[in-house]
Amino acid sequence: YAGVPAQALAQPWQAWRNAHKALLDARQAQDSLQRERERLAWQIGELDKLAPGEHEWEELNTQHSRLSNVQALRDAVQTAVDALQESDDNASALLGRALTALQNQEHIEPEFKGLIDVLSSALAQVEDAVHSLNGYARHAELEPQRLAELDERLSLWVSLARRYKRTPAELPELLSAWRSELQKLDAAADLVGLEKTEQGAQAVYMDAARQVSKARSKAAPLLAKAITQAMQGLGMQGGKFEVALGKLEQPAQHGLEQAEFLVAGHSGSTPRPVGKVASGGELSRIALAIAVTTSQLGQAQTLIFDEVDSGVGGAVAETVGRLMKQLGKDRQVMAVTHLPQVAACADHHLMVAKRPDKGQTVSTVELVHSEQRVAEVARMLGGEKLSGTTLAHAKEMLGQ
């Protein structure tokens, strides 16, 4: 039955758990949350009085430096203007004199034309510089009131920075961080909102869980029937497999119920939990029946069966081998076996042997193939002494 997969519950379950934990934490921490919110709100209020701009600290320092040195700047401008245009031997007059001298001789020496152009450009640039300097001088006035305002503003920045043990340039970022933290605390203290979130997450999970429960209730009898049928050919005639869905007292990550496998090894017996009534061999065969029945659903890439054929022989052993070969079509199946009927169904064979070595017993694993493979199956059939009959039988089994 194709229903909602149980894996689909993982995300809504975790979302519900997270919302539930957030609500419990908020309920337990209301007093401390309130104190922390009040502390942050007061600190934010203090910094809001300053309202520090992102780049204001740098701009304030630049303006303060300019205004506190305005007289020195004006003196520098006047000195430059004097040298360029106002003094007796200023740069403009000297350039003009040189330019006139070359122009008067230009008709005799054509090469002077290039030099005249250079000097004309230099004279024009000097005049532009003088114009700019005069404009700067008109605006670079002493502003004692503005300077006092800047002093007061800078002092407030420094005072708050010292109080909160930060550099002044860090105050805008600090204020932003506090506001973000206060928003989180407000959200954590919003019990009504947290309760709604928790209820919503629970509803989403329960809806998904009920769909999984519905799918399980339809799939359980189908799975039980299929595995029961598979058991009949594995030496458990009359056996029965059931899937019991027991409702949990509390929802869990895997859903609202717990699945339990019940098995009756033969007819007339009452199905009981599989781990309590099945022998090791029966458990392996039941696992094989489940694996075959759900072969298209399992995610395991390797299946290992340890003496799954324990206690069976003949046709049952052949069925076991055939079923494992069927499983091996789309995944790796490894089996430990002593029965030739099972071994003959495998695509590859590894022989495990023990031998003494320097006073110790060591185990070896060897890949066998070709004639060696036939010989090992023959030994399983007839013991160490090989005959033409057992070798022929082994070859026939491997061929089939």
Secondary structure in CASP SS format (residue, H / E / C, confidence):
PFRMAT SS
TARGET T0000
AUTHOR 0000-0000-0000
METHOD secondary structure of the structure
MODEL  1
Y C 1.00
A C 1.00
G C 1.00
V C 1.00
P C 1.00
A H 1.00
Q H 1.00
A H 1.00
L H 1.00
A H 1.00
Q H 1.00
P H 1.00
W H 1.00
Q H 1.00
A H 1.00
W H 1.00
R H 1.00
N H 1.00
A H 1.00
H H 1.00
K H 1.00
A H 1.00
L H 1.00
L H 1.00
D H 1.00
A H 1.00
R H 1.00
Q H 1.00
A C 1.00
Q H 1.00
D H 1.00
S H 1.00
L H 1.00
Q H 1.00
R H 1.00
E H 1.00
R H 1.00
E H 1.00
R H 1.00
L H 1.00
A H 1.00
W H 1.00
Q H 1.00
I H 1.00
G H 1.00
E H 1.00
L H 1.00
D H 1.00
K H 1.00
L H 1.00
A C 1.00
P C 1.00
G C 1.00
E C 1.00
H C 1.00
E H 1.00
W H 1.00
E H 1.00
E H 1.00
L H 1.00
N H 1.00
T H 1.00
Q H 1.00
H H 1.00
S H 1.00
R H 1.00
L H 1.00
S H 1.00
N C 1.00
V H 1.00
Q H 1.00
A H 1.00
L H 1.00
R H 1.00
D H 1.00
A H 1.00
V H 1.00
Q H 1.00
T H 1.00
A H 1.00
V H 1.00
D H 1.00
A H 1.00
L H 1.00
Q H 1.00
E H 1.00
S C 1.00
D C 1.00
D C 1.00
N C 1.00
A H 1.00
S H 1.00
A H 1.00
L H 1.00
L H 1.00
G H 1.00
R H 1.00
A H 1.00
L H 1.00
T H 1.00
A H 1.00
L H 1.00
Q H 1.00
N H 1.00
Q C 1.00
E C 1.00
H C 1.00
I C 1.00
E C 1.00
P C 1.00
E C 1.00
F H 1.00
K H 1.00
G H 1.00
L H 1.00
I H 1.00
D H 1.00
V H 1.00
L H 1.00
S H 1.00
S H 1.00
A H 1.00
L H 1.00
A H 1.00
Q H 1.00
V H 1.00
E H 1.00
D H 1.00
A H 1.00
V H 1.00
H H 1.00
S H 1.00
L H 1.00
N H 1.00
G H 1.00
Y H 1.00
A H 1.00
R H 1.00
H H 1.00
A C 1.00
E C 1.00
L C 1.00
E C 1.00
P H 1.00
Q H 1.00
R H 1.00
L H 1.00
A H 1.00
E H 1.00
L H 1.00
D H 1.00
E H 1.00
R H 1.00
L H 1.00
S H 1.00
L H 1.00
W H 1.00
V H 1.00
S H 1.00
L H 1.00
A H 1.00
R H 1.00
R H 1.00
Y C 1.00
K C 1.00
R C 1.00
T C 1.00
P H 1.00
A H 1.00
E H 1.00
L H 1.00
P H 1.00
E H 1.00
L H 1.00
L H 1.00
S H 1.00
A H 1.00
W H 1.00
R H 1.00
S H 1.00
E H 1.00
L H 1.00
Q H 1.00
K H 1.00
L H 1.00
D H 1.00
A H 1.00
A H 1.00
A H 1.00
D C 1.00
L H 1.00
V H 1.00
G H 1.00
L H 1.00
E H 1.00
K H 1.00
T H 1.00
E H 1.00
Q H 1.00
G H 1.00
A H 1.00
Q H 1.00
A H 1.00
V H 1.00
Y H 1.00
M H 1.00
D H 1.00
A H 1.00
A H 1.00
R H 1.00
Q H 1.00
V H 1.00
S H 1.00
K H 1.00
A H 1.00
R H 1.00
S H 1.00
K H 1.00
A H 1.00
A H 1.00
P H 1.00
L H 1.00
L H 1.00
A H 1.00
K H 1.00
A H 1.00
I H 1.00
T H 1.00
Q H 1.00
A H 1.00
M H 1.00
Q H 1.00
G C 1.00
L C 1.00
G C 1.00
M C 1.00
Q C 1.00
G C 1.00
G C 1.00
K E 1.00
F E 1.00
E E 1.00
V E 1.00
A E 1.00
L E 1.00
G E 1.00
K E 1.00
L E 1.00
E E 1.00
Q E 1.00
P E 1.00
A E 1.00
Q C 1.00
H C 1.00
G E 1.00
L E 1.00
E E 1.00
Q E 1.00
A E 1.00
E E 1.00
F E 1.00
L E 1.00
V E 1.00
A E 1.00
G C 1.00
H C 1.00
S C 1.00
G C 1.00
S C 1.00
T C 1.00
P C 1.00
R E 1.00
P E 1.00
V H 1.00
G H 1.00
K H 1.00
V H 1.00
A C 1.00
S C 1.00
G H 1.00
G H 1.00
E H 1.00
L H 1.00
S H 1.00
R H 1.00
I H 1.00
A H 1.00
L H 1.00
A H 1.00
I H 1.00
A H 1.00
V H 1.00
T H 1.00
T C 1.00
S C 1.00
Q C 1.00
L C 1.00
G C 1.00
Q C 1.00
A C 1.00
Q C 1.00
T E 1.00
L E 1.00
I E 1.00
F E 1.00
D E 1.00
E C 1.00
V C 1.00
D C 1.00
S C 1.00
G C 1.00
V C 1.00
G C 1.00
G H 1.00
A H 1.00
V H 1.00
A H 1.00
E H 1.00
T H 1.00
V H 1.00
G H 1.00
R H 1.00
L H 1.00
M H 1.00
K H 1.00
Q H 1.00
L H 1.00
G C 1.00
K C 1.00
D C 1.00
R C 1.00
Q E 1.00
V E 1.00
M E 1.00
A E 1.00
V E 1.00
T C 1.00
H C 1.00
L C 1.00
P H 1.00
Q H 1.00
V H 1.00
A H 1.00
A C 1.00
C C 1.00
A C 1.00
D C 1.00
H C 1.00
H E 1.00
L E 1.00
M E 1.00
V E 1.00
A E 1.00
K E 1.00
R E 1.00
P E 1.00
D E 1.00
K C 1.00
G C 1.00
Q E 1.00
T E 1.00
V E 1.00
S E 1.00
T E 1.00
V E 1.00
E E 1.00
L E 1.00
V E 1.00
H C 1.00
S H 1.00
E H 1.00
Q H 1.00
R H 1.00
V H 1.00
A H 1.00
E H 1.00
V H 1.00
A H 1.00
R H 1.00
M H 1.00
L H 1.00
G H 1.00
G C 1.00
E C 1.00
K C 1.00
L C 1.00
S C 1.00
G H 1.00
T H 1.00
T H 1.00
L H 1.00
A H 1.00
H H 1.00
A H 1.00
K H 1.00
E H 1.00
M H 1.00
L H 1.00
G H 1.00
Q C 1.00
END
